[in-house]
Amino acid sequence: MDPDFLNAFTQPSTLDRFLTEDVIAKGEKRKLIKPTSSNNPKLEELKLFLTEWINRTLQEEHIVVKSLEEDLYDGLVLHHLLENLGSLKLDVDKIALTEKKQRQKLSVIMEAVAKCLQLEESQLKWSVESILAKDLLSTLHLLVAIAKHFEPNLALPPNVQVETITIETTSRGLKTSNAVEYITENKENIEAQSKDDAFDELFSCAPDKLDAVKKTLLQFVDRHVGKLGLNVKDIDSQFSDGVILLLLIGQLEGFFLNLRNFFLTPASTTEMLHNVNLALDLLAEGGLLNFPVNSE
């Protein structure tokens, strides 16, 4: 068994729970906040901020949230929140008592959120199952996304990051990987982006040198993906579907990308966006991308 998995959990009861098949089925992946981040002051600040924001927003409806995980999993609070913030009328009962009804209710809510935020399925950092399972990381991502969309001027605590562990069951046992994940935007990186970087300066001050830089980048890309029998000639068009970028990341990081995880010959904009989003996720998980990038 991966020693990182054992080190990640200090409570035996927690470890036992994740060793049972009903928690993580074979072939399933689950991303969790490491216990080492549970007492992170910034994380606690964000949880308190979101709790107070929800209570303030739903004050007239006499709804009081005390725990983000325990009070949001059944969809009731999320239902009221979306109706209050977005004037959305959801075709679902307000109260769902059984797990089946709660799952149906959350499905309607998640669909409405994705539609409002104009997010593809591959861009979602939450799911019906993760919210229903009271997963804190998914719940925080969902609430932050809702808050940023409906109240863009809300002063969310910046730079909230957590250590995560991704657990997967394989034929050889439990496989884990560790990462650092941002829940709210890295303010320092955003501010840095607002200033001209080397490429901004190149475009504005030295356009005559742009072709030379593009040529150098093409040679770099060609040298690595050429091992796969590919040839890159146009840096503008050949990166648009995400395929070359994914293969380049795989070559540079020394891993194989399962062909089932992306579209090798994308036939639609949706498939292209899936590839680009996957590439951006890989870069972020590898600590190479700490600022938001518009995949479109």
Sequence and secondary structure as in RCSB ss.txt:
>XXXX:A:sequence
MDPDFLNAFTQPSTLDRFLTEDVIAKGEKRKLIKPTSSNNPKLEELKLFLTEWINRTLQEEHIVVKSLEEDLYDG
LVLHHLLENLGSLKLDVDKIALTEKKQRQKLSVIMEAVAKCLQLEESQLKWSVESILAKDLLSTLHLLVAIAKHF
EPNLALPPNVQVETITIETTSRGLKTSNAVEYITENKENIEAQSKDDAFDELFSCAPDKLDAVKKTLLQFVDRHV
GKLGLNVKDIDSQFSDGVILLLLIGQLEGFFLNLRNFFLTPASTTEMLHNVNLALDLLAEGGLLNFPVNSE
>XXXX:A:secstr
  HHHHHH   HHHHHHHHSTTTS TT EEEEE HHHHT HHHHHHHHHHHHHHHHHTGGGT   S HHHHHTTS
HHHHHHHHHHH    SS S   SHHHHHHHHHHHHHHHHHHHT  GGG S  HHHHHTT HHHHHHHHHHHHHHH
 TT    S  EEEEEEEEEETTEEEEEEEEEESS  HHHHHHHHS  HHHHHHHH GGGHHHHHHHHHHHHHHHH
GGGT     TTTTTTTSHHHHHHHHHHHT    GGGS SS  SHHHHHHHHHHHHHHHHHTTS  S     
